[in-house]
């Protein structure tokens, strides 16, 4: 009988220890909305080529220098009135020296250079995998979200060669 009581007491104490070990230290609440519809990305914006042109290595006198700014636009249409703002997140392979900018695609021969993407003002860098500034949207019109791409010297000297990079983008509705 004492043996059964000892076993039963051990089992009860074991359950109490398990409950104590699983005590919560805090909570996390996830919030968000599911939208019925969103804007349509115009077909000419879905797969673009932005030409940065031919740039001399002398355009990069030091690390951090930029050259060949090129404007590009993402057009959104058929935006419902329930969607007031949008941002864009650019994703791609980050440069190993500066993770905020795009690395050149595999097989490119230029060295010490990547491609940086800026807000429309051409001075505010949009780090990779980070939302751009919000842009107000208007229903029943084509909304244009404009950005600037530039070559960005990650080190000195920049060496000559092919310098292409690729990014994908995601529209974030606010």
N, C-alpha and C positions, 0 to 999 in steps of 0.2 A: 504494500500500500504506500509506504514512504517513497518507494522507487517511482510509482506512478505519479505521485504528487510532485516529486522533484522534476520529472519530465514535463508535466503540465505547466509548472511554474517557469521552466526554461523556455517553453514554447511561447508563453504569454509575454515574457520579457523580450524575446526575440522579435515578436511583432511590434512591440513598443519601440524598440531600437530602429527598426526599419522605418516606421512612421516619422521618427525624429530625424533620420538621415535624409528624408525626402521633403523636409520643410522648405517652403518657398522663401526666396530672398527678395523677390520683387516680381513685378508683372510688366509685360510689354503688350501694348495695344496696337493693333494694325488697323489703319484707317484708309479709306480711299473711296472711289466711285467707279462704277462701270458705266461708260457712256453708251448711249444708244447709237449715236453716229459720231463721226469725226470728219475732219476736212479730207479732201482728196488731194494727194500730191499729184500735180500735173505731170503728164508723161515726159515732157522735156526736162523736168527736174529730177526724175527718178534715176537716170543713168547719165550723168554729165561727164564731160571732159573739160577740165580747166587748164588752159595752156599758159604756163609760166614763162614760156619762151626760152631763148638762149641767153645765158647770163655769164659774163666773164668772172673768173675767180677773183679778179681785183675788186669786184663789188662787195667782197667780204673781207674787210681789213682786220677783223678780229672776231673772236667767238661772240655770239649774240647778235652779230650784224644780220640784217635782213635785206632781201632784194626781190625784185620782180613781183610786186603786188598785183594780184589779179582778182577782180570782183566776180562773184558768182551768186546766183539767186536760186532759192527754193520757193517755188510757187505753190500756194495752197488755194483750192477753190471749193465751192459747195460746203462752206463751213456753216454748221448750224448756229443759231443765235445763242445756244446754250454753251458754246465754247468761246470764251472771251480772249484767251491768250495762248500762245504756243512758244516753246523753246525748241532748240535742236541740240541733240547730243551727237557728237562725232566720235566714232570708234575706229580703231585700227591698231596696227602694230606700233607701239611707242618706241621712240628713239632710245637707245641704250644710255646716251649721255643726258638727255633731257626728256623725261617721260611725258611731258606736256605736249610734245609735238610728234608728228608722224615720222616713223622711220621710212627710209626709202624701201621700195619693194625689193624682194629677193632678186639678185642678178644685176642690180644697178651698180654702176662703176664709180660714180662720184663718191667722195669721202668727206666726212666731217660736216655734213649738211642734212637737214630734214625739212619737213614742210610744216609750217605753223598756220593755224586758222584763227582769224581775228573777227571781232564784232565789226559791224558796218563802219565804225569810226576808225578802223585800221590800226588802232593802238591797244585795244583791250584783247589780250590773248584769251582764247577759249581752250583751256586744257582738255586733252582727250578724255573721254568718258565723263565729261562734266556738262551740265546743261548750259546753253547760251543764255543771254539775257532774254526775258520775256518780251514778246512782240504782241501788241494788241491786234486782234483779228476782227474783221468786219464781215458780217454775213452777206451773201448775195454779191460778192465781188471776188476778184483774184487778189489774194494777199501775197505780198512779196517779202520774203525774209532774205536779206542780203548780207553776205559775209565776204571776207578778204582772205585769200591764201597768199603766203609768201615763203620763199626759201629762207631758211634760218640756219646760220652757221653754228654748229655745235662745238666746234674747235677750230683752231687756226693751224695750218692753212686749210682751206677748202680745196680739194683737188678736182680737176675736170673729169667729166664722164656723164653718163646718163643719170638722171635724177628724178625718177617717177615714183609716186606713192599713191596708195589707195586708202580711202576711208569709206565707211558706211555711215549712214545717218538715221536717226530715229526722231520723230516728232513727238514732243512731250506736250500734252494739253493741260493747261492750268485753269 
